[in-house]
Amino acid sequence: MKTRYILTLMIAALACAACTKEDPSPHKWVDLRYDVPQDSYLIDKDGTETVTIRVKSTDPWEVFGKNSESWYSITPDKGDPGEIYTVTITCEPNTSLDDRQDTIVVKSDYWTGKEFLLTQKGTAFLDFDEPQPIEMDGESISLKVQSNQDWSAEIIEGNDWLTILSGATSNGENDVVMEAAENTGEQRTAQVALYDRNGSLMHMIPVTQIGVILSPALPENSSYHVLYHEAAQLRIPVESNVTWRVSKNRPEEETWYEISGGNEYEGTGDLVIDVSEYAEGGGSAVREGTLVLSTVPVEEGGFSLTKTIRFKQASPDANRTQTNDGKVLDADGLRSEDGIPAGKYTFYLSPFTASDCIYLYFFWQRDGKSFAELRFWLNTSYAPMKTELSCMPYCNDVNKWQKNLLVGFDNTKQVKIAMDIKESEPDASGNTWIYSEWWLNDKRIAFATSDGIADKDGVTDTWKALYSDTIGTGYFKIWAFSGSATLEKWEYTSPIVWGD
């Protein structure tokens, strides 16, 4: 018999008479502890699994189901104070089609410490055999379904070329018979939905009909491949089952790259593009290339499938960089103008002494008060001759407790520090956040996103600020917290504007 052992934090529950009507004593105190890490547990229909928890309290305790169901047993279901008890929940086999569930309660005296959901699967099942691809000429096929309940099938996508002849509703083991029209074009896929007896969607089944395939690999952003100013080779896998050709969309203008390996290909292979260095260009210049891929018709006047591939190359950072004069840093330091834009800010510091401590802050303010800060410290008392990083509000990704972010440097040489600040990609809700990187001597040492979720482990934190709130509200300040230092110069590099 398989056992689930449940581990979690031991939670002490304190309450007083003023907090609950259930408390019979005005000064009653209950310390109920339990090991229950999950809020729900799913048991197989045969009951071969058990749920095991541990309970201890300063008062008599009990574990019970809210509905007092008879299909499971709790052993023991109550206990005396002071002792640690192991409680096992065992389910009987479920012979009905439906799942069944109850809420289990862990309680001591007036205090309810934990409630969790116990669910046991029913015997209902609904399976199918993967259908084979349909030939181009069109034919009827059978989707084989295995079940012990009523079920139904429906074509959700592709009903303009695929129809159900029989078996749209059935029971038990049966076939859904479908017919496809002739396919004279691109390979296509329909989606067949399979519903259970309650009308709940259980499976979405792809049904493919063979046709012409010409499918270049999608870029990461689904729109265009990204290249930087250096000369590079762009290799794009292309899936196909026919002969296909490639050409430049604007050959007279797109002379900065060449197609390697010729213009005609057979079946699946890699399309290789040799891209030259982009040395010229304005501050935000990006050049774009477009390739046109077309299949060769089997017969004259026959079907030809066309696809396009887009790629963009940015000009060098130097073309987007502004250089500004530095100064000797004291307690007042250097403060930027308000409303600084996103981009990379780089600061060049002359060698400094062991008694000099440098602070760099980026502030975003509302009503005269900071609501978000990025911090970069050099040579603090906590981390001598090392970096120290943080955010405000607190960020789990960047703080002094992470020893790997305390990076050493040589103060007898020039020290270059930078903050790269960008707008993040939209999340599932369409929100964008501050994405920031900390750099030391041209090496990125940390990064963070102000979405309230730590990048390193997905745990929530308080570092949360919408990017839209930072527009026009920020400034930076760099100064000597102790001693002094010479800022030789500082640079601002604007972000690459890739466009649509």
N, C-alpha and C positions, 0 to 999 in steps of 0.2 A: 504494500500500500504506500503510495507516494504521499509525503507530508510536506506542507509548506510551513516553514518556520519564519515567523514574522518579527522583524527588528525595527525599532524606531527610538526616538528620544523618550526618556522617562519624564512624563509631564506631571508636575505637582499641581493639584487643583485646590485652590483656596477659596472659601466663600464665607459670608456672614449673613446674619438674619435679615439685614436690610436689603440683601441682594435677591432673595428668593422666598417665595411663600412656602416652599417645601422644607426649608430649614427649620426644624422644630426647636432649636436652641439658639438664643441670641448670641452666644459666643462659640458655637460649634465650629470645629475645624477638621476637615477631612483631607488626608494626603493619599489620594488614589493614584497608583502607578500601573502602567500597562505597556506591553510591547505589541503594538498594532500599527504597522507602517502604511497600510493601504486603506483606501476608502471603500473598496469593493473587491470581491473575490468571486471568480467564476469556476464552478466545479463541473466536471464531466458528468454526463447522464448516468453513468454506471456507479457513481459515487466512490470511485477508487482513490480520490484525493481527499485529504482532510485539511482543515484550517486549524493551526495550533497557535495559541496566544499565551501570554503570561500576565498574571494579575497579582498585585499586592496592594493592600490598603491598611490604614490605621483603624478602619471600621469594617464590619461585615460587608461583603460585596456580593453582587450577583451579575450573571450574564444571561440575557434572555432575548427572545425575538419579540418584536412589537406585535406581530400577528399570531404569536404562539402556534406556529405551524408544526405539524406532526411529522414532516418528511425529513427532519434533521434532529440530531440529539446533541446536547451540550454537556460535556463531562469534565470536571464537575461544573455545575451551574451556579454554585455559591460557595463562599468560603469565609473563614474566620480572619480576624485582624492579624497582622504581623508576619504572616508566612507568604512566600512566593508560590503561587499555584500555576501549574500548566493546564490550560483549558483546551480541550479538543472538540472541534465541531465536525460531526460525521453525517453525511447525507445518505439516505437510502436511494436505491436505483429509481430513476424517473422513467416511468413507462408511458407517460403521455407525450403528445407531440410538442406541447408548448413548454417553454422555459418557466421556471418558478423561482420566486425570490421572497426574501424577508429582510427586514432591517434588524441587525443584531446590536444590542445595547450593553455597554459595560458601565455599571453603576455601583456606587457605594454610598449608603445612607441617602442623603438628599442630592448628592453630586453625580451627574451624568458625565463620565469622563470621555467616552467615545461611542460613536455610532458608525456602523459600516454595513454595506449592502452585501448580502449573500445571495448569489444567483446560481442555479443549477440548470444546465442545458437540458432541453427536451430531446425526444427521439427523432424529431422531424429533420430530414435532410433533403437537399436538392443539389444534385451534381450533374455534370454533363461531360461528354467527350469533345475535345477540341475538334472543330470542323476542319476538313482539308480545304486548301485553296480551290476556287472554282475556275474552270478553264475559260479562256478568252471567248470561245464560241458560245458560251452560255449553256447551262445545264441545271438539272434539279439536284439538290443535295439534302441529306438528312442530318439534322442535329439531334444526337442521341441524348436523352435526358433520363437520369435515374433518380427516383424520389419515392417517398412513402406518403405523399400528400397531394392535394390539388395544386396545380400550378398553371401558369400562363406565359406565353411568349409574345413579344411585340418588336417590330423593327423600328428603332428609334432614329437611326441615320441610314440613308441609302435606300429608302423605300421607293425611290424613283427607278431603281434598276433591280431591286430584290423584293420578291413577294413571298408570303407564306401561303402554301397550297393547302396544308392540313396540319393539325396538331397545335393550333394557336392556344387552345385550352385543353388540359388533359389531367390525368391522375396517374401516379405511380410511374412505371417505366414505359416510355413512349418516345416517338420521334416527332420532331418539328420538320416538316418537309417544305423546303423553299426552292424557288426557281429564280435564276438570274438571266437577264437579257445578255445579248452579245456585247462584248466590250471591245470597241475599236480604238480606244484611247489609253489614257494613263491608268496604271494599276489603281484599284479603288477598294475601299474597305467600308463595310456597313457595320452597324452596331445593333445587336439583338439583345433586348432586355429579357431576363428571366425572373418572374415574380413568384413568390410563394403563395400559399393558400390565403394569406391575409392581405395580399396585394403589395407586399413589401418587396422592393428590388433586392434580389440576392446576387445576381450576376449580370455583368455587361460583357457580351461575347462578341469579339471582332470576327467578321466573316469577310474574307478577302477574295477578290476576283483578279486573276492574273491579267496584267496589261503592261504597257510600256513603263519602265522605271528609269527616271533620271532624277537623282536625289543628292545634291551636294550637301555636305555636312554643314549644319547651322553654326554660326558664330556664337560666342558666349552670350552676347546681348540680343541674339535672334535677328539682328538687322544688318550688321556689317562687321567685318573683321578689323581689328585695331592694330595699327603699326606705328612705331615711333620713328624718329628721324634717321636712325641708323639704317644702312643697307641691310636687307633681310630677305629670307626666302620664305614665302608663304606656301604651305602645303595643305591642300584641301582635299580630303577623301570624297570621291563621287561614286555613288552606287548606281549601277545601270545594268540592263540586260540587253542592250542594243548598241549600235554604233552611234556615237555622238561627236559633235564638233564644238569648238570654243573659239570666240573671237572677242576683240575689244569693242566696247560700245561706241567709243569715240577715238578711233586709232590716231587721228591727227593730233589730238590733244593729250592723249594718255601715252606719252613717249617715255615716261619715267619708270616703266616696268615692262618686262617681257614674259611671254608665255614659254616656259621651258618644256621641251618634249613634244613640240608640234601642236597642230590644231585639230587632229582627229584621233579618237580613242575608241577602243572596243571594250564594252562591258565596264565592270567596276575597276577603278584605279584612282591614283592620286593625280590631282591637277597641281602643278608646281609653278609658282610665280616668282620671278626674280625681281625684287624691288630695289631701286637705287636709293642712295642717301638723299635726304631732303635737307639740304644745307641752307637754302634761301627761304623766303616766305616771311610774311609779316608777323606781328605779335601774336595773333591767334590763328595763323594760317593752317588750314587742313586741306589736303588734296584728296580727291576721291577717284577711285577706279571702279569700273563696272565691266564685268565679263558676261557675255551672253552664251549660254549653253543650249544647243538644239540637237534633238535626235534626228538621225537620217531616216527618212521614210523607207519602208520596205519596197514600195513601188511608187512610181511617179505620181505625184498628186495625193499621196497617202498622208496619214496623220503624222505630225511632227510636234513633239513636246519641247517647250522652251522654258528655261529657268535662268535666273540672273544671280550673280555673286557680286556683292559690294564689299569694298575694303577702303579704309581711310588711313592716311599717314599724316602725322603731326609734324610741324616744324620744330627745331630744337628749343629747349628751355631758354637758351640764351636770347632767343628772339622775343621771348615773353617776359624778360627779366628787367626790372628797373633797379639801379644801384643808387644808394643814398649814403650821405656822409655819416660818419660815426662821431663819437665824442668821448671824453673821459667820463666814466660812470662814477657817480657818487650816490648819496642817499636819494637824491632827486632823480637821477638817471635820465632816460630818454622815454618820452611818452608820444605815442602816435596821435594823429587826429582821430576824432570819433568817426564811427561808421566804416571801419576798415572792411574790405571785401574778403571773400574766401581766396585761398591761394597758399603758396609756400613762402614763409618768412624766415630768412637765413641771417644769422648774426655772427660776425667774425670778431673774435676776442683775441687781443694780444696776450702773450704769456703773462701770467699773474702769480702772486705770491700765495703761500699757504694760508695767509690770514685773510685773503680776499674771498668773499662769498657773493655770488652773483645770482640774482633772481630775474626770471622772465615770466610775466603773467599775461594772459589774454583774458580780458573781461568782457562780459555782455551784461548790460544794465537795463533795468526797468524802474522808472520813478527814482532814479538816483542810487539804486541799490543793485548789486550784482546778483544775477540769478544763475549765472554759469561762469566758471573760470577754468582755464587750463594753466598748469603751473610747471615750470622747468627750473630746477635749482642746481647750482654747481657749488661743490665744496662746503656743504653744511656741517654743523657739528655732529649731526646724526650719521652723515656719510662723507667723511673727509676725502677729498680728491676723487669723488664719485658723483654721479648724477643722482638726483632725487626727483621723483615725478608725482603729480597728483592732479585730481580734478575736484571741483566743488559744484554741485553736491558730490558725495563720495562715490567713487567708481571702483568696482571689484577688479577691473583690468589694470588700473594704473594707481598704485599707492606704494608707500615706502616699505610696507610689510613684504612685498615681493622682492626678494633678494636679487633676482636676475635682472631687475631694473636699476639696481645700484651699479652702474657701469663706470669703470675707472677711466681716467684720461691723464695725459701728461700736461701739467700746467706750465711746463717750461717751453712748450711749443704753442703755436696758434691753436685755439679751440674754436670749432665751428658748431653751433647749435642751430636747430631749425624746428619750426612747427609748420606742418602741412595741414591745412584746414579745408575740408570739402563738404559738399552736400552729399549725404548718403543716398543709396538707391532707395526707392520707395518700398515700404514694407507692405504687408498684406492689406492694410487699411489705407494705403496711399500716402502715409506720413513719411516725411524725410527728416533726418536728424543730423547733428554735427558729427562728422567723421574726422578724427584728428590723428596725426602721427607725430611722434617725438623722434628727432634725428640728432645724432652726435657724430661729427666728423664723417658725414656722408653715409652713415649707416643708420637704418631705422632701428630704434631700440624698443618702441612701444606703440600701440595704437588702441583706440577706443571709439565706440559709437554711443551717442547720448540718447539711446532708446530705452534706457532703464533695464537692459538685459546685458549681462556680462558676456563679451565675445568668447572668453576662454572656456566657460562652462555652462552658459545658458541660465545662470542663476540671476534673479532679479536684484537690482541695486537702485540707488537713488540718483544716479547720473542720467538725468532725463531732461532734455531741452529740445524743442522743435527747432529745426533749422530756420524756418520762417521767422521765428522770434529773434533771431540773431541779425537779420538783415538791417543794416544801418544803425545798430546799437552797440557795436564793439570797438575796442581799442586795445593796444598792447602797451606794456611798460617794461623796460629792462633797466635794472639799477644794481648798485652794489649795496647789499644788505649790511656788509661789514667791509672795511678797507676801501679799495677803489680798483678799477679796472679800465682798460682802454678798449672801447668798441671801435675797431678800425673802420667798419662799414656795415651796412645791412642791406639786404636785397629783398625785393618782392617779386615773385614769379606767379603770374596769373595762371589760372587753370586752363587746360586745353578745352576749347569749345568744339566738341565733335559734331554738333548739329543732329538732325534727324536721321 
